[in-house]
Amino acid sequence: MMDTHDAETTRTRARAALREMQDILEHGGGRNWLPGIVAALRALGPEDDASDARASLREAASIYRSMTRGPGSFADFYVQLDDPAEQARANARYGAVADELWLLLGDVR
C-alpha cells in the first residue's frame, strides 16, 4: 500500500499523463474516448485538492481500466493522421502515455 506522499506524487503524475492523453485524443481522432479521460481527471480532483489521494486514484484507475476492456476498447485505439510520419510520431507518443498510465493506475487498489 502506498503512503500519502507516494499517493500524492502518483496523483500528480497521473493528472499530467491524463492531460497529455486528452491532448492526443483531441488532435488524433479519438474524441469518442475523451469522456472517459475527462472523468478520470475529474476523479483525481484539481491540483489543490486536499482529499484522500488514494481514494481518488482508485476511482480514476477504475474509470481508466473500464475503458480498456473488451474488443473495440480504448486499448485498440491508434492515432489516425494523413501524414504517415506524423502519425507514427503521434502513435509513439500515445503508446508512451498509455504505458505511463498503466504504470500509474493499472495496479491501484
N, C-alpha and C positions, 0 to 999 in steps of 0.2 A: 504494500500500500504506500502511495506517495505521501510525503509530508506536505504541509501547507505551502511552503516555499516552492517545492517542486511542482505542485499543482498550479500555483500562480504563474510560474515560468512556462509550464506546458500550455496553460490557457492563453498566455500572451503569444506564444509561438503558433498555436492553433488559429487564433484570430488572424494573424498575419498570413498564414497559409490559406485560410478560407477566403480572405480578401483577394489574394492573388488568384485563387481558383475562380472567384467571381469575375475578375477581370478577363481571365482566359475564356470563360464561357460567354461573356458578353461580346467578345470580339471573334470567337471561333465557332459560332453556330451551335452553341449549347444552351441557348436561353431556356429551354424546357426544364433544365436541371437547376436553374437559378433559385426557384422557391426552396429547394432543399438546402442549398448552400446558405441562403439568407436565413432560413430557420435555424440552422446550426450556429450561425453567427449570433443570432438573437439569443439563443440558449446560453452562449458564453457571456452575454451582457456587455455593457460598454467598458472602455478602458478603466474607468474609475469605479467600477463595480466592486463593492465590498462583500458581496455574497460569497457563499461557500464555493470555492473554485472547483473542488472535486465534484460536487453535485452538478454544476454547470457543465463540466467536462463529460460527465456520464450522459447528460441529456444530449449534448452536441454529438457525442460518439454514437448514441443510439440513432439519431437522425441520419448521420453520415453512413453508418453501416446499413440502414434500411434502404438507402439509395442504391446500394451495390448488390442487392440480392436478385437472383434470377436472371434469365435471358433477357436481353434488351435493356439491361440496367445501366447505371452510370459507369460501371466497370467496363462496359463495351464502348463507351464514348471515345471518339477521337475528333480532333480539330479538323475541319474541312475548309480549306482556303484555295483560291485559284492558283496561286504561285506555289509550285511543289517545294521549293527550297524554304519558303516562309512557312509552309505547312509542316515540314519536317522540324523546323526550329520550334514552332508552336506546340507540336506534339511532344517534343523532348521536354519542353517547359512544363506542359501538362503532366507528363509522366513523373517528373521530379516532384512536382507539388502533390500529386496524388500519393506518391510514395511517402512524402513527409507527413501527409495527413494520416496515413495508415500507421506510421510510427507514433504519432501523437495521440490518435484516437482509437486505433484498432484494438487496443487491449485494456482500455479504461473500463473499470467495473465499479 
